[in-house]
Amino acid sequence: MSDDTTNRGPQDRSRIAMGEDYEVRYWTAELGVSADELRQAVDAVGNSAAAVRAHLNRGSH
């Protein structure tokens, strides 16, 4: 079942859906990275938001 973008209920913020433009926009703003950086992080560690956040934080120190 695909996402219903008209349904504005609670979002699953534990996963990053790279196939959804609004998700990419949210996560790039939330994490302060470009779409390419976000895609590279998801490719490296999977779509878990916690794993992506940890991966990006490791690279910034």
NORHUVEN-V126544 format. One record per pair of residues at least 24 apart in sequence whose ideal C-beta (glycine too) atoms are under 6 Angstrom apart, sorted by the first residue. I is the first residue (numbers start at 1). J is the second residue. Records with the same first field share a line. If there is no record, write none. Layout:
I: J / J
//
This chain:
14: 49
15: 47
16: 42 / 47 / 49
18: 42
31: 56
//
